[in-house]
Every structure is written in structure tokens, then in C-alpha cells.
């Protein structure tokens, strides 16, 4: 299962203005989304469903083109996807 744990590194290790984020990557979800790039999909998230065309996929998020705007969905929030 995917886990996300943002962590602020103590000032003794880096300058106080820097923040380091550590997250696990779910390579299977990223790979599945990459195969659907350019296609219209339905993505169920923990907050509800989103329908759009996949524009880009990164290790931690997917960029969707909706009707008149774009949306960035964190992969950690995705429950399931279905091509349309």
C-alpha cells in the first residue's frame, strides 16, 4: 500500500529554511497511469470521482485535462481508475 509521510529535517542536518519531503512511490499505479496517457479516464479518489484526459504522469501526481481546466491529483489519493 502507498504511504506518504512528509518530514521536516532538523536544522542540524540542513539549513533551517529547507524542508525535505519523503514519500513512497507506487510504481504499478504510475506505470498503469502512464499507459493511459492521452486517454479519457474516470479516477475515483478518496474525495470523489474525477473524469478527464490524462495529460502527464509523475511519481506523485497525475495531471488531468477537464472540460475547461486542468486538475492535479495526488496518486496517494487514488482509489481506482477506469479508462472510458
C-alpha positions as CSV (number, residue, x, y, z in Angstrom):
1,X,0.0,0.0,0.0
2,X,1.2,3.5,-0.7
3,X,2.3,5.6,2.2
4,X,3.1,9.3,2.4
5,X,5.0,10.8,5.3
6,X,6.1,14.4,4.9
7,X,9.0,15.0,7.2
8,X,10.8,18.2,8.1
9,X,14.5,17.6,8.6
10,X,16.0,19.1,11.7
11,X,18.1,22.2,11.4
12,X,21.3,20.4,12.5
13,X,21.3,18.5,9.2
14,X,20.3,21.3,6.7
15,X,19.7,25.0,6.7
16,X,16.5,25.9,8.7
17,X,14.7,27.2,5.5
18,X,14.9,23.8,3.7
19,X,12.2,21.2,4.0
20,X,12.7,17.6,2.9
21,X,9.7,15.5,1.8
22,X,10.0,11.7,1.8
23,X,7.3,9.7,0.1
24,X,7.0,6.1,-1.2
25,X,6.3,5.7,-4.9
26,X,3.8,3.1,-6.1
27,X,5.4,2.1,-9.4
28,X,2.5,-0.1,-10.5
29,X,0.0,2.7,-10.3
30,X,2.4,5.1,-12.0
31,X,3.0,2.6,-14.8
32,X,-0.7,1.9,-15.3
33,X,-1.4,5.7,-15.5
34,X,1.4,6.2,-18.0
35,X,-0.1,3.5,-20.3
36,X,-3.4,5.6,-20.2
37,X,-1.7,8.9,-21.0
38,X,-3.8,10.7,-23.7
39,X,-6.9,8.7,-22.9
40,X,-10.1,9.8,-21.1
41,X,-10.3,8.1,-17.7
42,X,-12.5,8.0,-14.6
43,X,-10.5,8.3,-11.4
44,X,-12.1,7.6,-8.1
45,X,-10.3,9.4,-5.3
46,X,-10.8,9.5,-1.5
47,X,-12.8,12.7,-2.1
48,X,-14.9,11.6,-5.1
49,X,-14.7,10.8,-8.8
50,X,-13.0,12.9,-11.5
51,X,-13.3,12.4,-15.2
52,X,-10.7,13.8,-17.6
53,X,-7.9,13.1,-20.1
54,X,-4.5,12.2,-18.7
55,X,-2.0,14.9,-19.8
56,X,1.0,13.9,-17.7
57,X,2.1,11.4,-15.0
58,X,4.7,12.0,-12.4
59,X,5.7,9.7,-9.5
60,X,3.5,11.5,-7.0
61,X,0.7,13.0,-9.1
62,X,-1.3,12.8,-12.4
63,X,-2.3,15.9,-14.4
64,X,-5.8,15.7,-16.0
65,X,-7.4,17.9,-18.6
66,X,-11.0,18.5,-17.6
67,X,-13.5,20.3,-19.8
68,X,-12.1,23.9,-19.5
69,X,-9.4,23.5,-16.9
70,X,-6.7,21.2,-15.6
71,X,-6.5,19.3,-12.3
72,X,-3.6,17.8,-10.4
73,X,-4.5,14.6,-8.5
74,X,-2.1,13.1,-5.9
75,X,-1.6,9.4,-6.6
76,X,-1.8,8.7,-2.9
77,X,-5.5,9.8,-3.1
78,X,-6.4,7.5,-6.0
79,X,-8.6,4.5,-5.1
80,X,-9.1,3.1,-8.6
81,X,-9.0,4.2,-12.3
82,X,-11.1,3.1,-15.3
83,X,-10.5,4.1,-19.0
84,X,-13.6,5.4,-20.7
